[in-house]
Amino acid sequence: MKKIGIIGGGASGLAAAVTAARQKDTEVFILEHKEQAGKKLLSTGNGRCNLTNERMDGSFFRSCEPDCIEAVLKQFGYEDTVHFFEGLGLMLRSRNGYIYPRCEQASVVRELLVREAKRLGVRIYTDVHVTEILPGRKGFKISGGRETFYADRVILSCGGRAAKVLGSDGSGYALAKSLGHSLVPVVPALVQLKVKDNPLKAAAGVRTEALVSAYVDGKCAASDTGELQITDYGISGIPVFQVSRYMAMALYQKKKAEIVLDFLPSMAEEEFLEYLMKRRSGREDMKTSEFLAGIFNNKLTSCLPLPAEISVKRRVGELEREEQRRFVRQCKHMVLPIQDTNGFDNAQVCAGGVSLREIDRNTMESCYVEGLYLAGELLDADGMCGGYNLQWAWATGVLAGRAAGRQ
Ligand SMILES: Cc1cc2nc3c(=O)[nH]c(=O)nc-3n(C[C@H](O)[C@H](O)[C@H](O)COP(=O)(O)OP(=O)(O)OC[C@H]3O[C@@H](n4cnc5c(N)ncnc54)[C@H](O)[C@@H]3O)c2cc1C
C-alpha cells in the first residue's frame, strides 16, 4: 500500500486525490488548513464556477515555459476535464464556449469532488496548516500544527497567494523553496489597475465597452475588448483583468506601464472622424466640450480631455478637420499611466510561481526530490479569464495524482 499525502485541498489537490485514490493499492490523505476543502471553488465564476473552456490551448496561458503548458494540456485538455466531471455526475453547459455546471452552482462542483474523494476512501484532515515537509530515505515527514504525518509520496497543491481569505496564503511557495525549488517572481494577475492621478475619477461607476491595451515601455504587450468598469482609483472589468498581469510584471521590473483606452472600438479612427464631420451639421453652434454628448456616457464625456490646443469655448463649426482628428484620437487613444495593481487579496490568480523547468511535464514530479509532485497555481502558469486557471488546476492535479499513484 502506497501512502500519498496531498498538501492543500483546493481544485488541484482534490483532482489529484480522486485520481490517485482510483489506482490500486493507494492510501490517500489531504491536509487542508481551512475548515473545509475546496473553499475557493465556491467563489469561482461568481458562484457558478467556469470550470474549463472549449477553446483550449497554450495561447490562453502565460508562463516562462510555454511548451510545458502545451505538453500538460495535450495530456489533459478540455475534453478530459468534461469527461472527468461528467464521470462525477455533473451535467455541464456551454455559454459561448465557457463551460459551467448546468445547475450553475459552484458549490455542487466542490460537493461532487469531495464526495468522490470520500467514496474512494480519501481522508481529509481540515484545520491542519502544513509548515514543513522533510524528505527522508523512507518517504516524507509532514509537520502540520501539533500533528505529524508520514507519506511515501507528496503532492504539493497549496495554490498561490491570490484571495488569501479563501485559503491560498502563499505558504506553498515557502514549502516549495524549502524543498529546493526556485520561483519566477510572483505578482497579482486578473486584477484591477490603479491609475496615476486618475483622470477618469469623475466617471467612477460608469461601465462602457472599450478596447484596453497594455503597453510596456511603449510596446503593446496585450489587448482585449469588453466591458470596462471605471472606479475612483482606476479601471476594472474583464478586459482590464485580461491584460493586468503584463502591467503587474512591468511594475515589478520597474518598466513603464501604461494602458491605452479606445472608447469606440467598433469604429476605425477615420470612420469616426467622418461620422463627427457629418454630425456637425445643425450643431455648429455647440461648444466643443458638449459635442460628444450622445455618443458616450455623459460622465465619461466630461472626463475626456480636449486636445490642449482646442479651447472648450470654441464652437464645433469652427473646428478644422485636423483639429477634429485630434479630438477623435483622444476618444480612441486615451493613455493612462499605471501606478499599481490592486493587491493579491483582490486578484483572482497569481502570475509567476515555481519554475516549470524544475518539474517533469509528464508527471509533475519535482526534478529535485523524488516522490514529490507539484500542481496548480503554485506553478508558473496563469491563464486568462474563462475557465483556464481551473483547467490548469485539474490538469496538473490529475497528472500528479496519476503519477503519484503509480506503482
Ligand atoms: C474570486 C475568484 C474567482 C475565480 N473564478 C474562476 C473561474 O470561474 N474559472 C477559473 O478557471 N478560475 C477561477 N479562479 C481561479 C481559480 O480558482 C484558481 O486558479 C484555482 O482554484 C487554483 O487551484 P489550486 O488548487 O492551485 O489552488 P487553490 O484552489 O487556491 O487551493 C489551494 C488549497 O491549499 C490550501 N493551503 C494553502 N496552504 C496550505 C498549507 N500550508 N497547509 C494546508 N493547506 C494549505 C488552501 O487553503 C486551499 O484550499 C477564481 C479565483 C478567485 C479568487
Ligand as a Chemical Component Dictionary entry (heavy atoms), coordinates in Angstrom:
data_LIG
# 
_chem_comp.id                   LIG 
_chem_comp.type                 NON-POLYMER 
_chem_comp.pdbx_formal_charge   0 
_chem_comp.three_letter_code    LIG 
# 
loop_
_chem_comp_atom.comp_id 
_chem_comp_atom.atom_id 
_chem_comp_atom.alt_atom_id 
_chem_comp_atom.type_symbol 
_chem_comp_atom.charge 
_chem_comp_atom.model_Cartn_x 
_chem_comp_atom.model_Cartn_y 
_chem_comp_atom.model_Cartn_z 
_chem_comp_atom.pdbx_ordinal 
LIG C1  C1  C 0 -12.908 35.031 -6.735  1  
LIG C2  C2  C 0 -12.251 34.058 -7.679  2  
LIG C3  C3  C 0 -12.971 33.587 -8.775  3  
LIG C4  C4  C 0 -12.372 32.686 -9.669  4  
LIG N1  N1  N 0 -13.110 32.193 -10.710 5  
LIG C5  C5  C 0 -12.541 31.320 -11.580 6  
LIG C6  C6  C 0 -13.313 30.732 -12.639 7  
LIG O1  O1  O 0 -14.529 30.913 -12.733 8  
LIG N2  N2  N 0 -12.655 29.919 -13.514 9  
LIG C7  C7  C 0 -11.312 29.637 -13.407 10 
LIG O2  O2  O 0 -10.782 28.912 -14.230 11 
LIG N3  N3  N 0 -10.585 30.125 -12.377 12 
LIG C8  C8  C 0 -11.160 30.940 -11.469 13 
LIG N4  N4  N 0 -10.420 31.413 -10.411 14 
LIG C9  C9  C 0 -9.027  30.925 -10.222 15 
LIG C10 C10 C 0 -9.026  29.507 -9.640  16 
LIG O3  O3  O 0 -9.955  29.430 -8.572  17 
LIG C11 C11 C 0 -7.648  29.098 -9.138  18 
LIG O4  O4  O 0 -6.714  29.287 -10.165 19 
LIG C12 C12 C 0 -7.630  27.639 -8.682  20 
LIG O5  O5  O 0 -8.503  27.447 -7.598  21 
LIG C13 C13 C 0 -6.228  27.211 -8.270  22 
LIG O6  O6  O 0 -6.293  25.902 -7.776  23 
LIG P1  P1  P 0 -5.180  25.368 -6.752  24 
LIG O7  O7  O 0 -5.595  24.016 -6.352  25 
LIG O8  O8  O 0 -3.854  25.549 -7.341  26 
LIG O9  O9  O 0 -5.272  26.369 -5.526  27 
LIG P2  P2  P 0 -6.470  26.665 -4.537  28 
LIG O10 O10 O 0 -7.762  26.332 -5.169  29 
LIG O11 O11 O 0 -6.227  28.022 -4.038  30 
LIG O12 O12 O 0 -6.244  25.600 -3.380  31 
LIG C14 C14 C 0 -5.129  25.610 -2.532  32 
LIG C15 C15 C 0 -5.549  24.977 -1.202  33 
LIG O13 O13 O 0 -4.413  24.772 -0.384  34 
LIG C16 C16 C 0 -4.726  25.160 0.941   35 
LIG N5  N5  N 0 -3.468  25.508 1.575   36 
LIG C17 C17 C 0 -2.609  26.503 1.251   37 
LIG N6  N6  N 0 -1.520  26.480 2.015   38 
LIG C18 C18 C 0 -1.662  25.446 2.860   39 
LIG C19 C19 C 0 -0.849  24.915 3.912   40 
LIG N7  N7  N 0 0.358   25.442 4.210   41 
LIG N8  N8  N 0 -1.325  23.851 4.617   42 
LIG C20 C20 C 0 -2.538  23.302 4.318   43 
LIG N9  N9  N 0 -3.333  23.775 3.341   44 
LIG C21 C21 C 0 -2.902  24.815 2.612   45 
LIG C22 C22 C 0 -5.692  26.304 0.764   46 
LIG O14 O14 O 0 -6.491  26.529 1.900   47 
LIG C23 C23 C 0 -6.507  25.854 -0.445  48 
LIG O15 O15 O 0 -7.633  25.105 -0.084  49 
LIG C24 C24 C 0 -11.016 32.279 -9.481  50 
LIG C25 C25 C 0 -10.306 32.766 -8.375  51 
LIG C26 C26 C 0 -10.920 33.632 -7.480  52 
LIG C27 C27 C 0 -10.149 34.123 -6.289  53 
# 
loop_
_chem_comp_bond.comp_id 
_chem_comp_bond.atom_id_1 
_chem_comp_bond.atom_id_2 
_chem_comp_bond.value_order 
_chem_comp_bond.pdbx_ordinal 
LIG C1  C2  SING 1  
LIG C2  C3  SING 2  
LIG C2  C26 DOUB 3  
LIG C3  C4  DOUB 4  
LIG C4  N1  SING 5  
LIG C4  C24 SING 6  
LIG N1  C5  DOUB 7  
LIG C5  C6  SING 8  
LIG C5  C8  SING 9  
LIG C6  O1  DOUB 10 
LIG C6  N2  SING 11 
LIG N2  C7  SING 12 
LIG C7  O2  DOUB 13 
LIG C7  N3  SING 14 
LIG N3  C8  DOUB 15 
LIG C8  N4  SING 16 
LIG N4  C9  SING 17 
LIG N4  C24 SING 18 
LIG C9  C10 SING 19 
LIG C10 O3  SING 20 
LIG C10 C11 SING 21 
LIG C11 O4  SING 22 
LIG C11 C12 SING 23 
LIG C12 O5  SING 24 
LIG C12 C13 SING 25 
LIG C13 O6  SING 26 
LIG O6  P1  SING 27 
LIG P1  O7  DOUB 28 
LIG P1  O8  SING 29 
LIG P1  O9  SING 30 
LIG O9  P2  SING 31 
LIG P2  O10 DOUB 32 
LIG P2  O11 SING 33 
LIG P2  O12 SING 34 
LIG O12 C14 SING 35 
LIG C14 C15 SING 36 
LIG C15 O13 SING 37 
LIG C15 C23 SING 38 
LIG O13 C16 SING 39 
LIG C16 N5  SING 40 
LIG C16 C22 SING 41 
LIG N5  C17 SING 42 
LIG N5  C21 SING 43 
LIG C17 N6  DOUB 44 
LIG N6  C18 SING 45 
LIG C18 C19 SING 46 
LIG C18 C21 DOUB 47 
LIG C19 N7  SING 48 
LIG C19 N8  DOUB 49 
LIG N8  C20 SING 50 
LIG C20 N9  DOUB 51 
LIG N9  C21 SING 52 
LIG C22 O14 SING 53 
LIG C22 C23 SING 54 
LIG C23 O15 SING 55 
LIG C24 C25 DOUB 56 
LIG C25 C26 SING 57 
LIG C26 C27 SING 58 
# 
